């Protein structure tokens, strides 16, 4: 699978389907299927505007990943059922925060394979 195809699968949230179709459901072989360079994902992240999918710049009660500006920089956190997951991280600039938020939203299914 080409890196472009891999990125498309990740963005569309079809990782589970790809693992089932190409690896017979064997998640341990995931790094062999997804070899997309991190730089390619970051270039895509830099090219999109927020909100995108479940990533937002405005706090709400909805589940998702949030990127909010505060006095110290840019805050990134995930929210599920009104609870913040994976802690909160502060980034010095918006670009880094946006990359981190999109990674959290879209690469989490890869369990660190990318």
C-alpha positions in Angstrom: 0.0 0.0 0.0 1.4 3.4 -0.9 2.0 6.1 1.7 -0.8 8.1 0.1 -3.2 5.2 0.5 -2.1 4.7 4.1 -2.7 8.3 4.9 -6.2 8.1 3.3 -7.0 5.1 5.5 -5.8 6.9 8.6 -7.7 10.1 7.9 -11.0 8.2 7.0 -10.7 6.2 10.3 -10.5 2.9 8.4 -7.5 1.4 10.2 -9.5 -1.4 11.8 -10.9 -2.4 8.4 -7.4 -2.3 6.9 -6.0 -4.6 9.6 -8.8 -7.0 9.1 -8.6 -7.0 5.3 -4.8 -7.0 4.9 -3.6 -8.6 8.1 -6.4 -11.0 9.0 -7.0 -8.9 12.2 -3.4 -9.4 13.4 -2.7 -6.0 15.1 0.9 -7.2 15.9 1.7 -6.9 12.2 0.5 -3.3 12.0 4.0 -1.7 11.6 4.4 -3.8 8.4 1.2 -2.4 6.9 1.5 1.2 8.0 4.9 2.6 7.0 3.8 6.2 6.3 6.6 8.6 7.3 5.7 10.9 10.2 6.8 13.8 8.0 4.0 13.0 5.5 1.4 13.0 8.3 2.7 16.3 9.6 2.6 17.8 6.2 -1.1 16.8 5.9 -1.8 18.1 9.4 -0.2 21.5 8.5 -2.4 21.7 5.4 -5.8 21.3 7.1 -7.7 23.9 9.1 -9.4 23.3 12.4 -12.0 22.3 13.2 -11.4 19.0 11.4 -13.3 15.8 12.2 -13.3 15.4 15.9 -10.6 18.1 16.5 -11.9 21.5 17.5 -10.7 24.9 18.7 -13.8 25.6 20.7 -14.7 23.8 23.9 -18.0 22.0 24.0 -19.5 18.9 25.7 -18.8 16.8 22.6 -16.2 14.0 22.6 -13.1 14.9 20.7 -9.7 16.5 20.8 -9.4 20.2 21.6 -6.8 22.8 20.8 -7.2 25.9 22.9 -5.1 28.9 23.4 -4.2 29.9 26.9 -1.8 32.3 28.6 1.1 29.7 28.4 0.6 28.6 24.8 -1.7 26.1 23.2 -3.4 23.5 25.3 -4.3 20.0 23.7 -6.5 17.5 25.4 -8.9 14.7 24.6 -12.4 14.6 26.0 -14.7 11.5 26.3 -17.9 11.6 28.2 -17.0 14.9 29.7 -13.7 13.6 31.1 -10.3 14.7 29.9 -8.2 11.7 28.8 -4.4 11.4 28.3 -3.8 14.5 30.4 -3.3 18.0 29.0 -0.2 19.2 27.1 0.9 22.7 26.4 2.7 23.5 23.2 4.5 26.8 22.5 3.0 27.3 19.1 -0.2 26.6 17.2 1.5 24.4 14.5 2.9 22.0 17.1 -0.4 21.9 18.9 -2.4 21.2 15.8 -0.1 18.4 14.8 -0.3 16.9 18.3 -4.1 17.1 18.3 -4.5 15.5 14.9 -2.0 12.8 15.8 -4.1 12.1 19.0 -7.3 12.0 17.0 -6.0 10.0 13.9 -2.9 8.1 14.9 -4.1 6.7 18.2 -5.6 3.6 16.3 -2.0 2.8 15.2 -0.8 2.3 18.8 2.4 4.2 18.1 3.2 2.3 14.8 3.7 5.6 13.0 
